[in-house]
């Protein structure tokens, strides 16, 4: 791409940026007025928390023992 083309594109981008900034300052949201409203956001369903099985507890206990953590 030629340097002149890059300069021209940069000027166009700066002009569009100014127009957008002016529209936002003026509160002109014409572009958004035709868009349908966004659906309400819903959090994904939470998975039930399963208690750890005996093997997992034993591994965790062994790791804590190796680290020197005292149990109450």
MDTraj code that builds the backbone (N, CA, C; nanometers):
import mdtraj as md
import numpy as np

residues = "UNK UNK UNK UNK UNK UNK UNK UNK UNK UNK UNK UNK UNK UNK UNK UNK UNK UNK UNK UNK UNK UNK UNK UNK UNK UNK UNK UNK UNK UNK UNK UNK UNK UNK UNK UNK UNK UNK UNK UNK UNK UNK UNK UNK UNK UNK UNK UNK UNK UNK UNK UNK UNK UNK UNK UNK UNK UNK UNK UNK UNK UNK UNK UNK UNK UNK UNK UNK UNK UNK UNK UNK".split()
xyz = np.array([
    [0.0858, -0.1169, 0.0000],
    [0.0000, 0.0000, 0.0000],
    [0.0903, 0.1230, 0.0000],
    [0.0550, 0.2174, -0.0828],
    [0.1392, 0.3365, -0.0969],
    [0.1248, 0.4265, 0.0260],
    [0.2284, 0.5025, 0.0536],
    [0.2213, 0.5938, 0.1681],
    [0.1082, 0.6958, 0.1552],
    [0.0802, 0.7403, 0.0328],
    [-0.0295, 0.8358, 0.0142],
    [-0.1628, 0.7727, 0.0530],
    [-0.1808, 0.6479, 0.0157],
    [-0.3063, 0.5779, 0.0484],
    [-0.3195, 0.5610, 0.1999],
    [-0.2089, 0.5300, 0.2646],
    [-0.2103, 0.5151, 0.4104],
    [-0.2493, 0.6468, 0.4763],
    [-0.1924, 0.7569, 0.4280],
    [-0.2242, 0.8885, 0.4843],
    [-0.3716, 0.9208, 0.4626],
    [-0.4232, 0.8917, 0.3432],
    [-0.5640, 0.9190, 0.3133],
    [-0.6563, 0.8363, 0.4026],
    [-0.6243, 0.7087, 0.4191],
    [-0.7066, 0.6243, 0.5064],
    [-0.7001, 0.6725, 0.6510],
    [-0.5831, 0.7180, 0.6924],
    [-0.5685, 0.7690, 0.8285],
    [-0.6536, 0.8941, 0.8479],
    [-0.6562, 0.9813, 0.7489],
    [-0.7396, 1.1021, 0.7579],
    [-0.8877, 1.0655, 0.7645],
    [-0.9285, 0.9686, 0.6817],
    [-1.0687, 0.9263, 0.6831],
    [-1.1059, 0.8670, 0.8186],
    [-1.0154, 0.7878, 0.8737],
    [-1.0416, 0.7287, 1.0044],
    [-1.0528, 0.8364, 1.1116],
    [-0.9665, 0.9358, 1.1066],
    [-0.9722, 1.0450, 1.2040],
    [-1.1032, 1.1216, 1.1909],
    [-1.1486, 1.1438, 1.0675],
    [-1.2747, 1.2145, 1.0469],
    [-1.3927, 1.1337, 1.1013],
    [-1.3933, 1.0041, 1.0738],
    [-1.5002, 0.9196, 1.1272],
    [-1.4980, 0.9178, 1.2799],
    [-1.3779, 0.9167, 1.3358],
    [-1.3653, 0.9175, 1.4812],
    [-1.4219, 1.0466, 1.5394],
    [-1.3929, 1.1605, 1.4747],
    [-1.4479, 1.2884, 1.5213],
    [-1.6000, 1.2888, 1.5125],
    [-1.6537, 1.2379, 1.4006],
    [-1.7990, 1.2338, 1.3849],
    [-1.8636, 1.1468, 1.4926],
    [-1.8021, 1.0338, 1.5203],
    [-1.8560, 0.9456, 1.6235],
    [-1.8504, 1.0124, 1.7602],
    [-1.7392, 1.0775, 1.7906],
    [-1.7264, 1.1457, 1.9191],
    [-1.8302, 1.2563, 1.9315],
    [-1.8510, 1.3329, 1.8248],
    [-1.9510, 1.4395, 1.8283],
    [-2.0911, 1.3824, 1.8467],
    [-2.1205, 1.2729, 1.7789],
    [-2.2527, 1.2120, 1.7910],
    [-2.2757, 1.1611, 1.9327],
    [-2.1724, 1.1055, 1.9936],
    [-2.1873, 1.0560, 2.1305],
    [-2.2047, 1.1708, 2.2288],
    [-2.1329, 1.2809, 2.2053],
    [-2.1446, 1.3971, 2.2937],
    [-2.2832, 1.4581, 2.2817],
    [-2.3350, 1.4640, 2.1602],
    [-2.4666, 1.5232, 2.1378],
    [-2.5798, 1.4300, 2.1798],
    [-2.5474, 1.3066, 2.2091],
    [-2.6513, 1.2114, 2.2469],
    [-2.7258, 1.1565, 2.1275],
    [-2.6670, 1.1637, 2.0112],
    [-2.7312, 1.1142, 1.8893],
    [-2.7089, 0.9640, 1.8812],
    [-2.8125, 0.8895, 1.9109],
    [-2.8005, 0.7444, 1.9026],
    [-2.8909, 0.6906, 1.7926],
    [-2.8948, 0.7616, 1.6794],
    [-2.9805, 0.7216, 1.5687],
    [-2.9447, 0.5818, 1.5197],
    [-2.8167, 0.5492, 1.5199],
    [-2.7762, 0.4175, 1.4712],
    [-2.8345, 0.3074, 1.5587],
    [-2.8495, 0.3351, 1.6878],
    [-2.9019, 0.2335, 1.7786],
    [-3.0540, 0.2328, 1.7846],
    [-3.1187, 0.3369, 1.7325],
    [-3.2634, 0.3465, 1.7492],
    [-3.3370, 0.2395, 1.6701],
    [-3.2779, 0.1902, 1.5616],
    [-3.3435, 0.0882, 1.4812],
    [-3.3096, -0.0531, 1.5267],
    [-3.2135, -0.0652, 1.6133],
    [-3.1716, -0.1976, 1.6580],
    [-3.2705, -0.2501, 1.7619],
    [-3.2989, -0.3799, 1.7578],
    [-3.3873, -0.4356, 1.8609],
    [-3.3167, -0.4333, 1.9959],
    [-3.3917, -0.4242, 2.1030],
    [-3.3272, -0.4226, 2.2342],
    [-3.2589, -0.5564, 2.2619],
    [-3.1505, -0.5487, 2.3325],
    [-3.0770, -0.6705, 2.3658],
    [-3.1571, -0.7517, 2.4668],
    [-3.1553, -0.8832, 2.4535],
    [-3.2267, -0.9650, 2.5515],
    [-3.1573, -0.9537, 2.6873],
    [-3.2317, -0.9701, 2.7948],
    [-3.1681, -0.9613, 2.9263],
    [-3.0659, -1.0736, 2.9432],
    [-2.9558, -1.0402, 3.0079],
    [-2.8498, -1.1377, 3.0272],
    [-2.8901, -1.2333, 3.1381],
    [-2.8727, -1.3599, 3.1110],
    [-2.9025, -1.4607, 3.2129],
    [-2.7755, -1.5367, 3.2445],
    [-2.7512, -1.5524, 3.3703],
    [-2.6341, -1.6288, 3.4121],
    [-2.6576, -1.7760, 3.3805],
    [-2.5516, -1.8479, 3.3459],
    [-2.5698, -1.9908, 3.3208],
    [-2.6116, -2.0612, 3.4495],
    [-2.6853, -2.1693, 3.4375],
    [-2.7287, -2.2387, 3.5591],
    [-2.6082, -2.2927, 3.6358],
    [-2.6174, -2.2865, 3.7656],
    [-2.5080, -2.3330, 3.8498],
    [-2.5168, -2.4833, 3.8681],
    [-2.4017, -2.5451, 3.8579],
    [-2.3979, -2.6895, 3.8807],
    [-2.3977, -2.7147, 4.0308],
    [-2.4636, -2.8197, 4.0730],
    [-2.4605, -2.8496, 4.2165],
    [-2.3191, -2.8900, 4.2591],
    [-2.2816, -2.8460, 4.3764],
    [-2.1490, -2.8782, 4.4290],
    [-2.1549, -3.0157, 4.4928],
    [-2.0686, -3.1034, 4.4434],
    [-2.0653, -3.2389, 4.4986],
    [-1.9551, -3.2463, 4.6034],
    [-1.9825, -3.3075, 4.7164],
    [-1.8779, -3.3208, 4.8176],
    [-1.7675, -3.4140, 4.7660],
    [-1.6435, -3.3906, 4.8076],
    [-1.5345, -3.4756, 4.7598],
    [-1.5500, -3.6189, 4.8097],
    [-1.5066, -3.7117, 4.7273],
    [-1.5141, -3.8517, 4.7683],
    [-1.3975, -3.8832, 4.8621],
    [-1.3950, -4.0036, 4.9142],
    [-1.2941, -4.0412, 5.0132],
    [-1.1527, -4.0368, 4.9557],
    [-1.1370, -4.0781, 4.8291],
    [-1.0042, -4.0772, 4.7683],
    [-0.9519, -3.9341, 4.7563],
    [-1.0379, -3.8424, 4.7157],
    [-0.9966, -3.7024, 4.7038],
    [-0.9604, -3.6461, 4.8400],
    [-1.0390, -3.6794, 4.9405],
    [-1.0076, -3.6333, 5.0767],
    [-0.8741, -3.6885, 5.1241],
    [-0.8491, -3.8160, 5.0953],
    [-0.7236, -3.8777, 5.1380],
    [-0.6047, -3.8124, 5.0682],
    [-0.6177, -3.7851, 4.9391],
    [-0.5085, -3.7195, 4.8666],
    [-0.4834, -3.5794, 4.9212],
    [-0.5898, -3.5054, 4.9476],
    [-0.5749, -3.3704, 5.0012],
    [-0.5112, -3.3745, 5.1392],
    [-0.5542, -3.4692, 5.2210],
    [-0.4980, -3.4817, 5.3551],
    [-0.3495, -3.5166, 5.3478],
    [-0.3115, -3.6081, 5.2562],
    [-0.1712, -3.6460, 5.2405],
    [-0.0883, -3.5271, 5.1925],
    [-0.1421, -3.4494, 5.1004],
    [-0.0697, -3.3320, 5.0509],
    [-0.0496, -3.2307, 5.1633],
    [-0.1519, -3.2081, 5.2431],
    [-0.1387, -3.1145, 5.3550],
    [-0.0379, -3.1655, 5.4569],
    [-0.0360, -3.2965, 5.4788],
    [0.0625, -3.3537, 5.5715],
    [0.2041, -3.3332, 5.5187],
    [0.2235, -3.3538, 5.3872],
    [0.3565, -3.3328, 5.3285],
    [0.3999, -3.1871, 5.3414],
    [0.3039, -3.0950, 5.3323],
    [0.3364, -2.9530, 5.3429],
    [0.3534, -2.9078, 5.4874],
    [0.3194, -2.9940, 5.5798],
    [0.3363, -2.9605, 5.7205],
    [0.2220, -2.8796, 5.7788],
    [0.1055, -2.8844, 5.7151],
    [-0.0099, -2.8111, 5.7665],
    [-0.0734, -2.8944, 5.8769],
    [-0.0904, -2.8296, 5.9930],
    [-0.1505, -2.9021, 6.1050],
    [-0.3010, -2.8967, 6.0948],
    [-0.3633, -3.0101, 6.1201],
    [-0.5104, -3.0162, 6.1187],
    [-0.5634, -2.9790, 6.2564],
    [-0.6816, -2.9193, 6.2593],
    [-0.7388, -2.8829, 6.3900],
    [-0.7811, -3.0055, 6.4681],
])
top = md.Topology()
chain = top.add_chain()
for i, resn in enumerate(residues, 1):
    res = top.add_residue(resn, chain, resSeq=i)
    for name in ("N", "CA", "C"):
        top.add_atom(name, md.element.get_by_symbol(name[0]), res)
traj = md.Trajectory(xyz[None], top)
